[in-house]
Amino acid sequence: MSQVTELTFLEQLAKRSKLPVPEYAVAPLERRRIKALFDRWNKAVIKADVLAGKRGKGGLVRVCGDPARAQNDISEILHSHIHGRQPRAAYLVQFIPAELEIYTAVTYNSSFLGPSLTISLHGGVDIETVEEKYKRTIPVDVYKGLDAYQASQVLSSLKCPKKLISPFSRCLVDFWDFFISSGMKMCEINPWRITPGGNIFACDFKGILDESNFKTRTLEIAFPEYPENATPFEEEMRELASSSHQGQIHVSSLSGNSILPILFGGGSSTIIIETLLNHGGDPIFLSDFGGNPSYERMHSAASACFRHHLSHASLLLILGGKANNTMIDITFQAVSNALREHFEEYGPVYIPVVIGRGGPRLAKGMSAIKETLETLGLPYVIFGHDTPVTMVAEYAANLSKGFSATRKK
Protein backbone atom coordinates (compact mmCIF):
# COMPACT_ATOMS: atom_id res chain seq x y z
CA MET A 1 0.00 0.00 0.00
CA SER A 2 1.71 3.24 -1.19
CA GLN A 3 0.64 6.45 0.49
CA VAL A 4 0.98 9.70 -1.43
CA THR A 5 1.44 12.74 0.80
CA GLU A 6 0.81 16.32 -0.26
CA LEU A 7 4.51 17.01 -0.81
CA THR A 8 4.96 13.93 -3.01
CA PHE A 9 1.89 15.04 -4.96
CA LEU A 10 3.21 18.59 -5.39
CA GLU A 11 6.68 17.46 -6.43
CA GLN A 12 5.79 14.57 -8.74
CA LEU A 13 2.12 14.47 -9.70
CA ALA A 14 0.56 17.95 -9.66
CA LYS A 15 1.68 18.88 -13.17
CA ARG A 16 0.14 15.70 -14.61
CA SER A 17 -3.16 16.19 -12.81
CA LYS A 18 -4.30 19.57 -14.22
CA LEU A 19 -5.32 20.45 -10.67
CA PRO A 20 -4.59 24.05 -9.64
CA VAL A 21 -2.16 24.07 -6.69
CA PRO A 22 -0.44 26.84 -4.72
CA GLU A 23 3.28 27.55 -4.92
CA TYR A 24 5.53 25.69 -2.48
CA ALA A 25 9.15 25.43 -1.34
CA VAL A 26 10.92 22.70 0.62
CA ALA A 27 13.22 23.39 3.57
CA PRO A 28 16.07 23.98 4.20
CA LEU A 29 15.79 27.47 2.77
CA GLU A 30 18.09 30.48 3.01
CA ARG A 31 16.73 33.47 4.89
CA ARG A 32 16.69 35.63 1.78
CA ARG A 33 14.71 32.95 -0.10
CA ILE A 34 12.16 32.80 2.73
CA LYS A 35 11.87 36.60 2.72
CA ALA A 36 11.34 36.61 -1.05
CA LEU A 37 8.57 34.03 -0.70
CA PHE A 38 6.84 36.05 2.02
CA ASP A 39 7.16 39.20 -0.06
CA ARG A 40 5.28 37.42 -2.83
CA TRP A 41 2.82 35.39 -0.73
CA ASN A 42 2.36 37.68 2.30
CA LYS A 43 1.72 34.53 4.41
CA ALA A 44 2.87 30.92 4.27
CA VAL A 45 1.56 27.64 5.61
CA ILE A 46 4.40 25.57 7.09
CA LYS A 47 3.75 21.83 7.05
CA ALA A 48 5.36 18.55 8.00
CA ASP A 49 5.77 15.80 5.42
CA VAL A 50 4.86 12.81 7.56
CA LEU A 51 2.96 9.55 7.10
CA ALA A 52 0.30 10.36 9.69
CA GLY A 53 -3.09 12.02 9.77
CA LYS A 54 -4.33 14.96 11.82
CA ARG A 55 -1.24 17.07 11.19
CA GLY A 56 -3.15 20.27 11.88
CA LYS A 57 -4.47 19.18 15.25
CA GLY A 58 -1.02 17.81 16.08
CA GLY A 59 0.60 21.22 15.58
CA LEU A 60 2.43 20.24 12.40
CA VAL A 61 0.59 22.71 10.16
CA ARG A 62 1.10 26.39 11.00
CA VAL A 63 0.12 29.62 9.33
CA CYS A 64 3.00 32.10 9.52
CA GLY A 65 3.05 35.78 8.56
CA ASP A 66 6.55 36.59 9.76
CA PRO A 67 9.58 35.40 7.74
CA ALA A 68 11.76 35.75 10.83
CA ARG A 69 9.49 33.31 12.68
CA ALA A 70 9.37 30.83 9.80
CA GLN A 71 12.79 29.30 10.52
CA ASN A 72 11.76 28.56 14.13
CA ASP A 73 8.51 26.97 12.99
CA ILE A 74 10.37 24.81 10.47
CA SER A 75 12.81 23.61 13.13
CA GLU A 76 10.06 22.84 15.67
CA ILE A 77 8.03 20.92 13.10
CA LEU A 78 11.03 18.85 12.01
CA HIS A 79 11.72 17.81 15.61
CA SER A 80 8.11 16.96 16.46
CA HIS A 81 6.34 13.59 16.43
CA ILE A 82 2.75 12.60 15.68
CA HIS A 83 1.32 9.15 16.37
CA GLY A 84 4.90 7.99 16.97
CA ARG A 85 6.08 9.20 13.56
CA GLN A 86 8.71 11.81 12.75
CA PRO A 87 8.51 14.12 9.71
CA ARG A 88 11.08 13.57 6.96
CA ALA A 89 10.84 17.20 5.78
CA ALA A 90 9.16 20.54 6.30
CA TYR A 91 7.84 22.69 3.49
CA LEU A 92 6.19 26.05 2.90
CA VAL A 93 3.03 26.49 0.87
CA GLN A 94 1.56 29.75 -0.35
CA PHE A 95 -1.27 30.87 1.93
CA ILE A 96 -4.53 31.16 -0.02
CA PRO A 97 -7.15 33.50 1.48
CA ALA A 98 -10.46 31.70 1.19
CA GLU A 99 -14.06 32.71 0.80
CA LEU A 100 -15.01 29.04 0.74
CA GLU A 101 -13.35 25.74 1.74
CA ILE A 102 -14.55 22.53 0.08
CA TYR A 103 -13.89 18.89 0.96
CA THR A 104 -13.74 16.21 -1.74
CA ALA A 105 -12.78 12.53 -1.74
CA VAL A 106 -12.92 9.74 -4.30
CA THR A 107 -12.78 6.16 -3.09
CA TYR A 108 -14.19 2.71 -3.69
CA ASN A 109 -17.46 2.45 -1.81
CA SER A 110 -18.88 -0.85 -0.55
CA SER A 111 -22.42 0.56 -0.72
CA PHE A 112 -22.16 1.21 -4.47
CA LEU A 113 -19.75 -1.67 -5.24
CA GLY A 114 -17.66 0.85 -7.13
CA PRO A 115 -16.08 4.30 -6.88
CA SER A 116 -17.86 7.25 -5.33
CA LEU A 117 -17.33 11.00 -4.97
CA THR A 118 -17.99 12.79 -1.67
CA ILE A 119 -18.32 16.59 -1.50
CA SER A 120 -18.95 19.05 1.33
CA LEU A 121 -18.83 22.82 1.27
CA HIS A 122 -17.73 22.68 4.92
CA GLY A 123 -14.15 21.54 4.32
CA GLY A 124 -11.14 22.02 6.57
CA VAL A 125 -9.57 20.38 9.59
CA ASP A 126 -12.91 19.66 11.29
CA ILE A 127 -14.58 17.84 8.37
CA GLU A 128 -15.35 14.90 10.70
CA THR A 129 -17.73 17.08 12.73
CA VAL A 130 -19.76 18.18 9.70
CA GLU A 131 -23.34 16.87 9.74
CA GLU A 132 -24.30 14.39 7.03
CA LYS A 133 -26.89 16.79 5.62
CA TYR A 134 -24.02 19.02 4.49
CA LYS A 135 -22.31 16.19 2.55
CA ARG A 136 -23.15 14.41 -0.67
CA THR A 137 -21.82 11.04 -1.82
CA ILE A 138 -22.62 9.84 -5.33
CA PRO A 139 -21.56 6.78 -7.32
CA VAL A 140 -19.38 7.36 -10.38
CA ASP A 141 -19.58 4.98 -13.32
CA VAL A 142 -16.08 3.60 -13.80
CA TYR A 143 -16.57 3.46 -17.58
CA LYS A 144 -18.43 6.74 -18.19
CA GLY A 145 -16.57 8.73 -15.54
CA LEU A 146 -17.68 11.98 -13.94
CA ASP A 147 -19.06 14.71 -16.17
CA ALA A 148 -19.43 18.41 -15.40
CA TYR A 149 -23.24 18.23 -15.41
CA GLN A 150 -23.23 15.50 -12.76
CA ALA A 151 -20.80 17.50 -10.64
CA SER A 152 -22.82 20.71 -11.02
CA GLN A 153 -26.00 18.91 -9.88
CA VAL A 154 -24.30 17.86 -6.66
CA LEU A 155 -22.91 21.34 -6.04
CA SER A 156 -26.33 22.89 -6.66
CA SER A 157 -27.91 20.52 -4.13
CA LEU A 158 -25.36 21.74 -1.57
CA LYS A 159 -26.28 25.35 -2.38
CA CYS A 160 -22.87 26.22 -3.77
CA PRO A 161 -22.68 29.88 -4.97
CA LYS A 162 -23.81 29.90 -8.61
CA LYS A 163 -20.73 31.75 -9.87
CA LEU A 164 -18.52 28.91 -8.61
CA ILE A 165 -20.50 25.91 -9.87
CA SER A 166 -19.19 25.87 -13.42
CA PRO A 167 -15.44 26.40 -12.72
CA PHE A 168 -15.43 24.07 -9.74
CA SER A 169 -17.30 21.38 -11.67
CA ARG A 170 -14.45 21.36 -14.17
CA CYS A 171 -11.98 20.95 -11.28
CA LEU A 172 -13.98 17.98 -10.00
CA VAL A 173 -13.85 16.36 -13.44
CA ASP A 174 -10.06 16.80 -13.46
CA PHE A 175 -9.93 15.39 -9.93
CA TRP A 176 -11.82 12.27 -11.03
CA ASP A 177 -9.69 11.90 -14.17
CA PHE A 178 -6.55 12.00 -12.04
CA PHE A 179 -7.94 9.39 -9.63
CA ILE A 180 -8.93 6.89 -12.31
CA SER A 181 -5.89 7.40 -14.56
CA SER A 182 -3.31 7.05 -11.78
CA GLY A 183 -4.55 3.77 -10.28
CA MET A 184 -5.59 5.24 -6.92
CA LYS A 185 -7.60 3.39 -4.30
CA MET A 186 -8.46 6.63 -2.59
CA CYS A 187 -7.60 10.29 -2.91
CA GLU A 188 -8.76 13.31 -0.97
CA ILE A 189 -8.41 17.06 -1.26
CA ASN A 190 -9.28 18.89 1.92
CA PRO A 191 -9.65 21.70 1.47
CA TRP A 192 -10.02 23.28 -1.89
CA ARG A 193 -9.69 26.97 -1.07
CA ILE A 194 -11.58 29.43 -3.26
CA THR A 195 -10.48 33.04 -3.05
CA PRO A 196 -12.90 36.01 -2.95
CA GLY A 197 -11.94 36.57 -6.60
CA GLY A 198 -13.04 33.06 -7.54
CA ASN A 199 -9.61 31.46 -7.99
CA ILE A 200 -9.52 27.78 -7.02
CA PHE A 201 -6.61 25.94 -5.38
CA ALA A 202 -6.21 22.35 -4.19
CA CYS A 203 -4.57 23.06 -0.83
CA ASP A 204 -4.03 19.63 0.72
CA PHE A 205 -3.86 16.24 -0.96
CA LYS A 206 -3.49 12.67 0.22
CA GLY A 207 -3.99 9.41 -1.59
CA ILE A 208 -3.29 5.70 -1.70
CA LEU A 209 -2.09 3.93 -4.82
CA ASP A 210 -3.30 0.46 -5.72
CA GLU A 211 0.00 -1.34 -6.29
CA SER A 212 -1.74 -4.12 -8.23
CA ASN A 213 -3.12 -1.61 -10.76
CA PHE A 214 -0.95 -1.38 -13.89
CA LYS A 215 -1.66 2.35 -14.14
CA THR A 216 0.49 3.02 -11.06
CA ARG A 217 3.56 1.76 -12.89
CA THR A 218 3.24 4.46 -15.53
CA LEU A 219 3.47 7.17 -12.86
CA GLU A 220 7.11 6.36 -12.10
CA ILE A 221 6.92 7.84 -8.61
CA ALA A 222 10.06 7.87 -6.50
CA PHE A 223 8.62 7.37 -3.03
CA PRO A 224 10.65 9.12 -0.32
CA GLU A 225 11.95 7.26 2.71
CA TYR A 226 10.44 8.35 6.00
CA PRO A 227 12.07 8.07 9.44
CA GLU A 228 10.82 4.99 11.26
CA ASN A 229 10.53 3.94 14.87
CA ALA A 230 9.49 0.34 14.31
CA THR A 231 8.03 -1.54 17.27
CA PRO A 232 8.74 -5.26 17.91
CA PHE A 233 5.21 -5.93 16.67
CA GLU A 234 5.87 -4.10 13.39
CA GLU A 235 9.17 -5.93 12.94
CA GLU A 236 7.44 -9.29 13.42
CA MET A 237 4.72 -8.36 10.92
CA ARG A 238 7.30 -7.22 8.37
CA GLU A 239 9.09 -10.54 8.59
CA LEU A 240 5.78 -12.29 8.07
CA ALA A 241 4.95 -10.04 5.10
CA SER A 242 8.28 -10.79 3.41
CA SER A 243 7.96 -14.54 3.91
CA SER A 244 5.48 -14.93 1.06
CA HIS A 245 3.76 -12.94 -1.67
CA GLN A 246 0.36 -14.58 -1.23
CA GLY A 247 -1.88 -11.99 0.36
CA GLN A 248 -1.24 -8.58 1.83
CA ILE A 249 0.25 -8.29 5.33
CA HIS A 250 0.59 -4.61 6.18
CA VAL A 251 0.64 -3.00 9.63
CA SER A 252 1.59 0.54 10.69
CA SER A 253 1.53 1.61 14.33
CA LEU A 254 -0.73 4.53 15.24
CA SER A 255 0.20 4.60 18.94
CA GLY A 256 -3.43 4.16 19.98
CA ASN A 257 -4.55 1.96 22.86
CA SER A 258 -8.24 1.15 22.40
CA ILE A 259 -9.30 -0.61 19.19
CA LEU A 260 -7.46 -3.65 17.82
CA PRO A 261 -8.28 -3.53 14.08
CA ILE A 262 -8.06 -6.66 11.91
CA LEU A 263 -8.85 -4.95 8.59
CA PHE A 264 -9.12 -6.07 5.00
CA GLY A 265 -9.11 -4.25 1.70
CA GLY A 266 -6.44 -1.57 1.12
CA GLY A 267 -8.38 1.64 0.56
CA SER A 268 -11.17 0.41 2.85
CA SER A 269 -8.64 -0.05 5.65
CA THR A 270 -7.53 3.57 5.43
CA ILE A 271 -11.11 4.84 5.34
CA ILE A 272 -11.96 2.73 8.39
CA ILE A 273 -8.99 4.09 10.34
CA GLU A 274 -9.85 7.68 9.37
CA THR A 275 -13.43 7.12 10.56
CA LEU A 276 -12.25 5.60 13.85
CA LEU A 277 -9.92 8.56 14.46
CA ASN A 278 -12.61 11.06 13.56
CA HIS A 279 -14.96 9.55 16.14
CA GLY A 280 -12.46 9.12 18.95
CA GLY A 281 -11.91 5.39 18.42
CA ASP A 282 -8.14 5.48 19.06
CA PRO A 283 -7.04 2.51 16.89
CA ILE A 284 -3.79 0.79 17.89
CA PHE A 285 -2.52 0.37 14.32
CA LEU A 286 -3.51 0.48 10.66
CA SER A 287 -3.72 -2.96 9.05
CA ASP A 288 -4.50 -4.55 5.70
CA PHE A 289 -4.81 -8.32 5.35
CA GLY A 290 -6.39 -8.46 1.90
CA GLY A 291 -5.32 -10.15 -1.31
CA ASN A 292 -6.57 -13.64 -0.33
CA PRO A 293 -3.94 -14.60 2.27
CA SER A 294 -3.49 -18.29 3.01
CA TYR A 295 -4.81 -19.80 6.25
CA GLU A 296 -1.27 -20.04 7.63
CA ARG A 297 -0.41 -16.38 6.92
CA MET A 298 -3.69 -15.07 8.30
CA HIS A 299 -3.39 -17.27 11.38
CA SER A 300 0.18 -16.07 12.05
CA ALA A 301 -0.81 -12.42 11.55
CA ALA A 302 -3.85 -12.67 13.84
CA SER A 303 -1.84 -14.51 16.49
CA ALA A 304 0.77 -11.73 16.51
CA CYS A 305 -1.93 -9.05 16.76
CA PHE A 306 -3.54 -10.81 19.73
CA ARG A 307 -0.26 -11.59 21.49
CA HIS A 308 0.96 -7.99 21.35
CA HIS A 309 -2.27 -6.05 21.81
CA LEU A 310 -5.37 -7.99 22.91
CA SER A 311 -4.73 -7.72 26.64
CA HIS A 312 -4.95 -3.92 26.70
CA ALA A 313 -7.48 -3.31 23.90
CA SER A 314 -11.05 -2.25 24.61
CA LEU A 315 -12.56 -3.60 21.36
CA LEU A 316 -11.68 -6.08 18.62
CA LEU A 317 -12.72 -4.87 15.17
CA ILE A 318 -12.76 -7.35 12.26
CA LEU A 319 -13.85 -5.33 9.24
CA GLY A 320 -13.46 -4.91 5.50
CA GLY A 321 -15.38 -4.07 2.35
CA LYS A 322 -16.88 -6.65 0.02
CA ALA A 323 -14.06 -8.87 -1.23
CA ASN A 324 -13.69 -10.07 -4.79
CA ASN A 325 -11.33 -13.00 -4.40
CA THR A 326 -10.46 -13.27 -0.69
CA MET A 327 -12.03 -16.40 0.80
CA ILE A 328 -13.89 -15.13 3.87
CA ASP A 329 -14.22 -18.58 5.44
CA ILE A 330 -10.45 -19.15 5.34
CA THR A 331 -9.50 -15.77 6.80
CA PHE A 332 -12.22 -15.86 9.47
CA GLN A 333 -11.40 -19.45 10.45
CA ALA A 334 -7.76 -18.43 10.83
CA VAL A 335 -8.70 -15.48 13.05
CA SER A 336 -11.10 -17.65 15.06
CA ASN A 337 -8.50 -20.34 15.72
CA ALA A 338 -5.85 -17.76 16.61
CA LEU A 339 -8.25 -16.24 19.14
CA ARG A 340 -9.09 -19.62 20.70
CA GLU A 341 -5.42 -20.50 21.00
CA HIS A 342 -4.63 -17.13 22.55
CA PHE A 343 -7.23 -17.70 25.26
CA GLU A 344 -5.87 -21.20 25.92
CA GLU A 345 -2.28 -19.96 26.28
CA TYR A 346 -2.69 -16.53 27.92
CA GLY A 347 -6.08 -16.78 29.59
CA PRO A 348 -9.47 -15.17 28.79
CA VAL A 349 -10.00 -11.50 28.05
CA TYR A 350 -13.43 -9.87 28.14
CA ILE A 351 -13.71 -7.61 25.11
CA PRO A 352 -16.54 -6.70 22.70
CA VAL A 353 -16.11 -7.71 19.06
CA VAL A 354 -17.51 -5.88 16.01
CA ILE A 355 -17.52 -7.65 12.65
CA GLY A 356 -18.39 -6.54 9.12
CA ARG A 357 -17.43 -8.16 5.81
CA GLY A 358 -18.70 -9.29 2.44
CA GLY A 359 -17.42 -11.63 -0.24
CA PRO A 360 -17.02 -15.26 -1.26
CA ARG A 361 -18.13 -17.91 1.27
CA LEU A 362 -19.27 -15.22 3.71
CA ALA A 363 -21.89 -17.32 5.53
CA LYS A 364 -19.41 -20.09 6.30
CA GLY A 365 -16.85 -17.59 7.58
CA MET A 366 -19.38 -15.75 9.76
CA SER A 367 -20.59 -19.05 11.23
CA ALA A 368 -17.04 -20.01 12.19
CA ILE A 369 -16.27 -16.78 14.00
CA LYS A 370 -19.72 -16.60 15.60
CA GLU A 371 -19.27 -20.08 17.08
CA THR A 372 -15.84 -19.14 18.44
CA LEU A 373 -17.05 -15.93 20.06
CA GLU A 374 -19.97 -17.69 21.72
CA THR A 375 -17.70 -20.48 22.98
CA LEU A 376 -15.31 -17.90 24.46
CA GLY A 377 -18.16 -15.89 25.97
CA LEU A 378 -17.36 -12.67 24.10
CA PRO A 379 -20.11 -10.16 23.24
CA TYR A 380 -20.30 -9.42 19.53
CA VAL A 381 -22.16 -7.49 16.83
CA ILE A 382 -22.14 -8.64 13.20
CA PHE A 383 -22.96 -6.29 10.31
CA GLY A 384 -23.96 -7.47 6.85
CA HIS A 385 -22.11 -6.75 3.61
CA ASP A 386 -24.65 -4.04 2.72
CA THR A 387 -23.66 -1.85 5.69
CA PRO A 388 -21.04 0.78 4.74
CA VAL A 389 -17.72 0.26 6.51
CA THR A 390 -17.81 3.89 7.70
CA MET A 391 -21.04 3.23 9.64
CA VAL A 392 -19.56 0.09 11.20
CA ALA A 393 -16.38 1.97 12.13
CA GLU A 394 -18.36 4.81 13.73
CA TYR A 395 -20.38 2.28 15.72
CA ALA A 396 -17.17 0.54 16.83
CA ALA A 397 -15.58 3.82 17.94
CA ASN A 398 -18.57 4.74 20.08
CA LEU A 399 -18.83 1.23 21.56
CA SER A 400 -15.13 1.24 22.39
CA LYS A 401 -15.42 4.57 24.22
CA GLY A 402 -18.42 3.33 26.15
CA PHE A 403 -16.76 0.06 27.11
CA SER A 404 -13.55 1.83 28.19
CA ALA A 405 -15.51 4.22 30.40
CA THR A 406 -17.42 1.33 32.01
CA ARG A 407 -14.24 -0.67 32.62
CA LYS A 408 -12.56 2.29 34.36
CA LYS A 409 -15.42 2.47 36.87
Secondary structure by P-SEA (a helix, b strand, c coil): cccccaaaaaacccccccccccccccccccaaaaaaaaaaccbbbbbbbcccccccccccbbbbccccaaaaaaaaaaaccccccccccccccccccccbbbbbbbcccccccbbbbbbbccccccccccccccbbbbbbcccccccaaaaaaaaaaacccccaaaaaaaaaaaaaaaaaaacccbbbbccccccccccccccccccccccccccccccccccccccccccaaaaaaaaaaaccccbbbbbbbccccccccccccaaaaaaaaaaaaaacccccbbbbbcccccaaaaaaaaaaaaacccccccbbbbcccccccccaaaaaaaaaaaaaaaaaaccbbbbbbbbbbcccaaaaaaaaaaaaaaaaccccccccccccaaaaaaaaaaaaaaaaaaaac
